[in-house]
Amino acid sequence: MNDLEFYKELYFYELERRKELNEAVNVPIGILTAIVGVHIFIYTQDIDKGFLFISMLVCSYITLIAVVISIFFLLVSFSNFFKPYGYHTLTGGKEYLDHLNKELKTKDETEVRKTFEKDLIKELANNSSENLKINIKRSEALANSKVGISTAVVFTAFFSLFFITSLIN
């Protein structure tokens, strides 16, 4: 594999990760929706106002905090808080061709093609490095969101158990 192929693969790999990260928020949003739905459903039921109800409230508050944290990190991962991520892309093909043709008129073709390939490699390397930094930030935010979702799921399970226990009593 030559240098150009290597950097081209890196560049396209990071763009593919961008697409995967865009799609990765769908499942957490579905889980958060289900968690909120469970809480709304249970609170619309007739619940005795005893110790179990207080336990349910505590679980609900912890779940609410976890859901808010998760939504915050999902927003960071997906939209950088409404400021789009500045992914780096290659210049359009026409610009490269125009530049190449302009250089070919005044210089030796072998030297122009070597310089062109070096410049392209440099741009691919720079773009893939910058896109990697963005993807790392997005991945970390998504991971933090999943921690909040996990916490919310656990406390929703306790919340549901307290509700079921209150129905039995």
C-alpha positions in Angstrom: 0.0 0.0 0.0 1.4 3.4 -0.9 1.2 6.5 1.1 -1.7 8.0 -0.9 -3.8 4.9 -0.4 -3.0 4.8 3.3 -4.1 8.4 3.9 -7.1 8.0 1.7 -8.3 5.1 3.8 -7.8 7.1 7.0 -9.7 10.0 5.6 -12.7 7.9 4.4 -12.6 5.9 7.7 -13.2 9.1 9.7 -16.0 10.2 7.4 -17.6 6.8 7.8 -17.3 7.1 11.6 -19.1 10.4 11.3 -22.0 8.7 9.7 -22.0 6.0 12.4 -21.9 8.6 15.2 -24.9 10.4 13.6 -26.9 7.2 13.6 -25.7 6.1 17.1 -28.0 8.6 18.8 -31.2 6.8 17.7 -31.1 4.0 20.2 -30.4 6.2 23.2 -33.2 8.5 22.2 -35.6 5.5 22.1 -34.4 4.3 25.5 -34.9 7.8 27.0 -38.3 8.0 25.5 -39.2 4.6 27.0 -37.9 5.7 30.4 -40.0 8.8 30.4 -43.0 6.8 29.2 -42.7 4.4 32.1 -42.6 7.2 34.6 -45.6 9.0 33.1 -47.6 5.8 32.9 -47.0 4.9 36.5 -47.7 8.4 37.8 -51.1 8.3 36.1 -52.0 5.2 38.2 -53.5 5.3 41.6 -50.6 5.1 44.0 -50.7 4.9 47.8 -48.9 7.9 49.4 -46.7 5.9 51.8 -43.1 5.0 52.1 -43.1 3.3 48.7 -44.3 6.5 47.1 -41.5 8.5 48.7 -39.0 5.8 47.4 -40.6 6.1 44.0 -40.1 9.9 44.1 -36.5 9.6 45.0 -35.9 7.1 42.1 -37.8 9.5 39.8 -35.6 12.5 40.8 -32.4 10.5 40.3 -33.8 9.3 36.9 -34.7 12.8 35.9 -31.2 14.0 36.7 -29.7 11.1 34.7 -32.0 11.8 31.8 -31.1 15.5 31.7 -27.4 14.6 31.8 -27.9 12.1 29.0 -29.8 14.6 26.8 -27.0 17.1 27.4 -24.3 14.7 26.2 -26.5 13.5 23.3 -26.8 17.1 22.2 -23.0 17.5 22.4 -22.5 14.3 20.4 -25.0 14.9 17.7 -25.0 18.7 17.2 -22.3 20.2 19.3 -25.0 22.2 21.0 -26.5 23.5 17.8 -23.2 24.6 16.4 -22.4 22.1 13.7 -19.2 20.2 13.8 -16.7 21.5 11.3 -15.7 18.3 9.5 -12.8 18.8 7.1 -13.4 17.8 3.5 -11.3 17.8 0.4 -11.5 20.6 -2.1 -13.7 19.9 -5.1 -12.2 17.8 -7.9 -12.4 20.7 -10.4 -10.1 22.8 -8.3 -7.6 20.0 -8.2 -7.8 19.5 -11.9 -7.5 23.2 -12.6 -4.4 23.5 -10.3 -2.8 20.4 -11.9 -3.4 21.7 -15.5 -2.0 25.1 -14.6 1.1 23.6 -13.1 1.5 21.2 -16.1 1.7 24.2 -18.4 4.8 25.6 -16.7 6.6 22.6 -15.2 7.8 19.0 -15.9 4.9 16.5 -15.7 6.8 14.0 -13.4 7.7 16.7 -10.9 4.1 18.2 -11.0 2.5 14.8 -10.4 4.9 14.1 -7.4 4.2 17.5 -5.9 0.5 17.0 -6.5 0.5 13.6 -4.8 2.5 15.0 -1.8 0.1 17.9 -1.5 -2.9 15.6 -1.7 -1.4 13.3 1.0 -0.8 16.3 3.2 -4.4 17.4 2.8 -5.8 13.9 3.4 -3.6 13.6 6.5 -4.6 17.0 7.9 -8.3 16.4 7.2 -8.3 12.9 8.7 -6.5 14.2 11.8 -9.0 17.0 12.4 -11.9 14.7 11.7 -10.5 12.2 14.2 -10.4 14.8 16.9 -14.1 15.7 16.2 -15.0 12.0 16.2 -13.2 11.4 19.5 -15.1 14.3 21.1 -18.4 12.9 19.8 -17.6 9.4 20.9 -16.8 10.5 24.4 -20.0 12.5 24.6 -22.0 9.5 23.5 -20.3 7.3 26.0 -21.1 9.8 28.8 -24.7 9.9 27.6 -24.8 6.1 27.9 -23.6 6.3 31.5 -26.6 8.6 32.3 -28.9 6.2 30.4 -27.6 3.2 32.4 -28.2 5.1 35.6 -31.7 6.1 34.5 -32.5 2.5 33.5 -31.4 1.1 36.9 -33.5 3.7 38.8 -36.5 3.2 36.6 -36.3 -0.5 37.4 -36.3 0.3 41.1 -39.1 2.8 40.5 -41.1 0.1 38.7 -40.4 -2.5 41.5 -41.6 0.0 44.1 -44.8 0.5 42.1 -45.4 -3.2 41.7 -44.8 -3.6 45.4 -47.3 -0.9 46.2 -49.9 -2.7 44.1 -49.3 -6.0 46.0 -49.7 -4.3 49.4 
